């Protein structure tokens, strides 16, 4: 927005000429004028009052007059309690619209040499994608789109957590209780089938734990716990993990399976590959439904080996240390954190191990010094630890690591729990919002005359827009509740409401009998609602830059809603095809076409498609 810089420079010039105040133009604060006042932009006068030795009214009068006389954009001004409100000329806004409507990919910022990697989704291969995954997927995809629009070279990626204790739980459970069932034999989506056995394992572990509590060994353990801590209120409260590691038969089998896997046992590896592929196939279906993809995938089963090498190197140069039991640790107490294990005493790795390896591999392969991890805020501490370890290891990319931490997402019914089988699967949620869109459209009768295939495509489009916008309109750091019914509302701050503005524009052009002619609008006098739309269009590149710098797609969502709301207002306030003059009609068609283009662009940054009909 060079015109803002022009106003800043002229204000600085006026201060120097009239008051002998030498100020940096960047220090001149300019805001959008509040709706209750007349004007387009507001110059804040307070910082200069003391140096100019002038009252707010006198200073404002001199600065406003200088802007009128020395720029070709300021048409008038007013002063309100230390604020100089300036109105830009009709011709200025017409010129801006002419530029916006002819620039290809308007809003795109200049290309940069910076390479950025965005990691999102990062699923485990022991269950389907669920509602929580949807938020990370949508945030990651949107941030990648925004950063590309802002000029960065972006790689979209995920790390697949395809090994470890959790994966072995579902494998062991299938061996014990699966009866050789497969996705093909049961007609079940592969990730759903594997997820059933992950839940089954925890159910069987709970039975085993209950039986052990009632055994002689369990009773003896309880007495020892009670003697050590007589404040224990419930039997073995918080003891389940220790039971799994030290007493459980199932736990022993799972740990033995993990060790066999790391040793390359052929039978275990074959089962692992088979069940993982079932999950990959299932996840791919969900990704396709959401309309997202990745440029490159990394797998923990491959990167953890590099991580182990890094840990051993760190041990050698004394960045890390070895405990008495042979496990390897890092001490981060000097930076306000604690001691963290990097390799267990049996030589098996932890999540930190593979994260160290993954980062090194990515840097070597892609040269990305900026890596953005889109992961829930329950992992905040994990990433603080990871980033501090990278600094201790003096990795060249250590200053470019960023955790895009987001709040958990719940349903109105409450929090989800994977191991209890109470998670809302992503596929089911997608189908629910599409069904909500289908029911709403049938009630309105908007598309009932279209062929069934076209109707289905529209319902899918609206449903996914509802889902994506409802989630992305919330600042990532905030915890949120997703309500499928509210998300498809055609009124208010929803995806379908914004899509409807675009559809209205397409409807206008379908009704227009002639092609849109080229026209000169220098004699056209805009009404306020038209100027408001152009002001919002002008701000699009600034909004993109803000969203990229703040890692916040909700800024784009808010912008899209504002633009749609303003267009709906223009649609109701003025006539377009039956405008009072031919010039007004042509101008409003040009403006409508430009608004439609920017609406489509801004929604694309959120991963939302726009339909021609609703």
N, C-alpha and C positions, 0 to 999 in steps of 0.2 A: 504494500500500500504506500507507494512513493508520495502520494499527495499528503499523507500524514507527516512524512518527513519534511515536505515543503512547508507545511504550516508551522512545524517546529522550528525550522530554520528562520522563517520570517518573524516569528515571535522573538527568537533570540536576537535577530537583527534590530527589531523595534526596541527591545530592552537596551541594546547598546547605543542606538541612535538617540533615543529620547531620555534615557535614564543613566547612561554610561555604565550599564551593568553588563559585564562580559560573562555570559553563561553558555554552557555547552548545550547545543540544541537537543541532545538526547535527554537532558534533564527536564525538558518541557513535557509535562504530563498531559496527555490528551485522552479523554474517554468518550465513549458514545453517549450522547445526550440522553438523559432520562426521559421517559415517555411523557411525564407530566409537564415538561418544559419544551419551549419552541427551540428548534435547532437540530443539527445533525451531529456535531462534535463539540466537546466542551474542553476548554483550556483551563486548567487549575491555576489560579492566580496566587494562592497563599504563599508558595515558596519564594516569591519575588517581591512581596509587599515591603518587607523591611529594607531590602537593598535598594529598591526604587524610591523609598520614602514617599509613597503615594497611597491614597485610599484605594480600596478595591474598585470602586466605581470609576475613579480617575484612571487607574491603570488599565482597567478593562476597556474604557472608552478609547484610550490612545492605541492600545494593541488591536482592538477591533477595527478602528479606522485604518490603521496601517495595513491590516490584512485585506480590507476592501480595496485599498488603493494599489497594493503591490502584488496581488495575486489575481488571476482570472477565474478563481473558483468561488470565493466567498461573496455571497450576494447581500447578506445582512447579518446583524449580530444583536445579542442582548446580554445584559449582565444581571446575574442573580447571586447575591451574597458571596462574592469572591469567586464566582465561576463565569467565564466568558463563553457563552453559547454561540457558535457560528453556524449559519445555514449556508450550504454550498449551492451553487447556481443550478438551475434547471439544465442548462447546456452541459455542465460538468457531469451530471448523472447520465444524460443521454450519451455522452462520449464514452463513459464507462461501460454502459450496456453494449455499445457498438463493439468495443474491444472484447468484452467477455463472450459475446455471441459469435465472434469470428476466431478466437484463439482455440487451437486444437488442444484437447486435454487440459482445459482451463482448471487451475488449482494446483497442477503439478509443480513442484519446486525444482530448482536446478539440480542436475545429477551430481552426486557426490562420489568420491572414491571410497568412502567408508563401507566396509562389509559388515553386515549385521546378521546374526543367526537368531532365529526365534524358535524355541523349543516349546511345544505344547502337546497335549493329549497324554503322552507318556503312560500308556496303559500297562497293566499286568496281564499275563497270559493265563489267568486263572478265573476270569469272569468277564461278563459282557461290559461294554461301556455303559455308564449310568449318568444320572442327572448331573452329578459333580463333574464328570468328564466333559459334559456338554459345555459347561461354563469355561473350562480351560481351552477347549477346542475353539469355541467362538471367539474368546478373547485373543488367543494366539493368532488365529486366521486374520481377524480384523486388524490387529497390531501389525502383522506382516504387510497387509494391504496398505495401511496408512503410512508405514515407513517407506514402502516402495513409492507411494505418491509423493512423499517428502524427499525423494531423491536418493535414498539409500539403496545399496545392493544387498538384497535380502535373500536368505536361504531359509525355507520352512522345513523344520525337522521335528522328529520325535525320538525319544529313547524308549525302546520296548523293554520292559522289565520281565524278561523271559526266563529267568532262573532264580533260584533261591528257595528258602523254606516255604513261602506261600505257594509257589508253583508245585513243589514236591507234595504239599498237602493234597492238592486236587489230583495229582497223579496217583498217589497212594490210595486215595479214596476211590478212584475209578477202578484200580486193580482189585480192591477188596469188595466193592459194592456195585461195580458197573456192568457185570454180566456181558462184557464185550460189546456194549451198546456203542453205536457210532451216530454221527449226524445223519448219515444216509439211511441207516436201519430204523431210526426213530423219527425221521422227518423234522429234526430239531436243528435250529441254527447252531453252528459249532460252538460259539462262545457261550451260548445259553446252556448247552449240554455240559461243558467243562465247569461252568459256574455252579451248576446243580451239585456237582461232586465236591466243590470247594465248601459249599454250605453244608453238605452231608458230613464232611470231615469234622467240622466244628460241632455238629450235632452229636456225632459219635464220641468226640472228645469230652463233651459235656456229660454224657452218660458215664463214661469211664471215670471222670473226675468225681461225679456223685457217688459212684460205687466205692471209689478209693476213700472218700471222706468217711464212709460208714465202715471201713475195714479197720482191723487192729492197727495197721501202720498209720492210717489216717488219724485214728483217735490218739495215738501216741504223739504224732506230729502236732496235733492241736494242743495237747497238754503242754508241750514244750513251748509253743507259741504263746499260750496263755500265761505261762510262768514268766516269760521274757517281757510280755506286755499285757498287763491285766486290763487295759482299756479296750481290748478287742471286743467289738459289739456283735459281729456276725462271724459265723464259722468260715475261716480261711478267706476273709475279705482281702482282695488284692493278691492272693496266693496262686492264682491260676497259671500265670506265666512261669513261676518257679516250679510248679507241679509239672507243666509241660516239659521243661528242660531237665528236671531231675528225677521224676517219678513215673511219667507216663510211658506206657508201652507204645502207644501211637506216636508219641513224640520221639521216642528212640528210633522207630522205624523211619520216620521222616528225616531225621538228622543223618541216619545211615544212608538213606537214598541220596541226600545232597552230597555227601562225601563220595559216594559211588559216581555220581554225575561228574564231579570235579576230577575224578580219577579216570574218566572216560569210559565207564562201564558200558558195553555195547547195548545190552538189553535196556538199561535205564535211558540211554541216549535215544534209542529208537522210539520208545514210548514218549519221551519228551518232544521229539520232533513231530510225532504224529498228533499229539494233543495240542501243541502250539499251533500247528497248521490249521487245525479246526478253529482255533480262536482267531488267527489272522484272517481267515476267510470270513468269519462272522463280523469282525471289526471293519473289514473293507466295505461290507454292505452298509454299515452304519455311516461310515465316512461318505460314501456315495450319496446316501440320502441327504446328508447335511450339505453336500456340494463342496466339500473341502478335499485337499490333497496335500501331500508332502513332497518336497524336492529330494529328501534323503532320509532314510531311517537308520538308526543305530540300535544295536542290540547289546544288552547287558552281558549276554553270554560271550560276546566278543570283546567288549571294552574292559571287562573286569580284569582280564589278564594284563593289559597295559597298566591298569590301576595297581595291580599287585607289584609290578615292576617299579612303579613310581614309589610305592610304600617302601620297598626294599632299598631303593636308592636313598630315600629320605632317612631310613634307619642307618645306612652307611655313613651319611654325612652328618648324622646326629640331629637332624631336624625332628625325627621321631625317636621313640625309645621302646625297648622291649621290657615287658613285665615279667615277673617271676614264672608265670605259667606259659611263657612263650608267645603270648599275644603282643601285637604291636600297637602303640598308642601315639597320639599327639597331645602335647600340653599347650592349651590355649588360655591358661589362666592369666597370662600377662596382658591379654586383650579383653579381659572381663568375661571370658567364656570358661568352659571346663575342660577336662581331659576326655578325649574321644578315642574309642577303639577303631582301628583301621583294618586289622587282620585278627581273626580269632586264633585261639591257641591251637586249634586243629588245622589251621592254615586256610580256612574258608574266609571269603571276603564279606564285606557289609556294603550297604548302599553307597557310603562315602567312597569306597574303593573304586566302584565302577564309575562314579561321577568324576573322580580324578582322571581315570583313563579316558572317559568319553571326551572331556574338555581338551585334553592333549591331542587326541586323534582328530577332533574337529579343527583345531588350530592348524595342525600339520596339513590336513587335506584341503581346507577351505581358506585359510588365512584370515579368519574372522577374529578380530580383536574385541568385538562387542558381541556378547552372548546373553540373550534374554531368556530366562527360565520362567515360563508361565505355570506356576504351581500354587496350590492353595496355601493359605496363611498358617495352616497347622504345621507347615514345613519351614516356617520362618527361621527357626533356630538351626535347622539343618543347613540352610544356605548361608547363614552367617558363619557357621563352622567351615563349610566348604570354601567360601571366599577367603577366609583368613588363612586356611591351609595353602591356598594358591599363592597368597602373598608371601608366606613363609618359604614356599618353594621357588619364589621369584620368577613365576611364570610371566612371560611378556604380555599376556592378555588379562592379567589379574585385576587391573584397574577397570576393565571393560565388562565385568560380570554384573548382571542386574537380575534380581528376583522380582518379577512382576507378581506380587503377592495378592491374591484375591480372597474375599470372604466366602464362606461356605454358602451353598444354595440349598434351601429346604422347600418342601411343599407345605401347603396349609395343614396337612396332617402331621407334620413334624419332621424330625431328623431321620436320616436313613442310616442303616447299619448293614454293611456288606455281609459279614459272617453270619448274621441272623436271617439273611434272605429277605430283608425288608427294603432293599434298594429299588428305586424306580429305574428300570432299564431305559436306556436312551431310545431304543426302537419303539418301546411302548409309549413313551412321552411324545415322540414325533408323531406317531399315529393318533394320539389323543388331540394334539393341537390341530392336525389336519381334519379330524372329525369335527372339532369345534368350528372350524372354518366352513366345512361342508354344511353343517346344520344352520349356521348363520346365513349363508348364501341362499339356502333353500327357503328360509323364512322371508328373506327379502325378495326372492324370485328374480335376482339380478341376472343369473346365467343359466336358468333352467331351459332356455330354448337352444342352447349350444349343444353340439355333439358331446356324447358322454366322455370321450377321450379328452376333449378340450376342457370340459368341466373338471375332470380329475387333475389336469395340469394346473388349472387355476387354484383349485383347493389346496394342492400341495404347495404352490407358490405362496398363497396367503398364510397357510399354517406355519410354514418355515419362517416367513417374515415375522409373524407374531412371536414365535419362539425366540428368534435371534434378537429382535429389537428389545423385547421385554428384558432379556438378560443383559444386553450390551448398554442399555440406557442407564444402568446403575453403575456408579463409580466402582471400579474393581475392588477397592479396599473394603467396601461395605458388604456385610452379610445380607442376604436377600431371601425372600420367599417368592417362588414362582407359582402363579395361579393360571393354569391353561385357559380358563374361561375369560379371565380379565385380559389376557394377552391378545385375543382376537377381536376385541371391542373396536368398532369402526369409529368411535369417538374417543378423543383424548390422546394421550401420548403413547400410541401403539404403532407397530409396523403397518398393519392394514390401513390405518388412518393416513399415513404418509403415502403408501402405495396408491390410495384413492385419489390423492392430489395429482399424481402422475397419470392415472387412468382418466381423470377429468380432462387433462390436457390432450390426451390422445383422442378422446371423444369429440372435443372441439374441432380438431383437425379432420376427423372423419366427416363431420357435418359441414365443414367449409367446402364450398363448391369449387373454388379456384386455388391455384398454387399460390404460396406465399410470395408476394412480389418484393423486390428490393425497394427500399424506400428511404428517403432522407427525413429525419424527424426533428430537424433543428427548429421548426416552428411549432412543434407539439408541446403543449403545456401539461405536464404530468399532474395527476392527483396524488394525494399523500400515500395511498395504499400502493401505488405503482412505484413511487420513490422508495418506500420501505423495502420492497422486494429487491430493487437494484442495490440498495445499501447492504442487504444480506448477501446477495450474490458477490459483491465486491469483497466481502469479508471471508470468502471461502478459503483462499490460500492461507490466511492467518490462522483459521480454525484448524486446518490440516497441520500446520507447523506446531500449534499448541498441543494437539492430540499426540503428535509424534514425540515431542519433548517431554510430555507428562505421562506417556504410556497409558493413555486413557481414551478408549473408543467412545465412552459416554459423551465426550465433547462433540464428536461427529454425530452421534444420535440426537443430541440436543439441537444441534444446528439443523439437521434434517427435519426435525419436528417443527422448528421455528419457520423454516422456509415453506413447508407444507401448510402450516397454519396461516401464514401470510397469503399464500396463494388461494386457499379456501376463502379467505376474507375478500380478496379481490374478486373472486368468482361471484360472490354474493353481492358485493357493493357496486360493481360496474358491469355494463353490458359489454360483451366481447364481439360475437358475430353480428349483433344488432346494435353496435355502438353508434353514438350520436353523429359521428363523421367517419368517412372512409379512412382518414388518417389515424383516428383513434382505434379503429378496428385493426388496421395493419400493425400499429404499434403494439397493441395488446396481444396480437398473435405472435409477434416477434418476442415479446417479453415472456409469453407463455412457453414458447418453444425453448427459450434459454433456461427458464426455470425447470422445465422437464428434464433438460440435459443435466443440470446440476443435481437435481433430485436423484436421477439415475446414478450419477457418479458417486454421490455421498452414500447412497444405500449400498452401492457396490463395495465401498470401504467397510461396510458392516457384514458383507457376505450375503446381502439381500438382493434378489432379482425383482424387477418390476414387471407386472403383467400389463397387457393392453386393455384387458377387460376385468371386471370384478363382479 
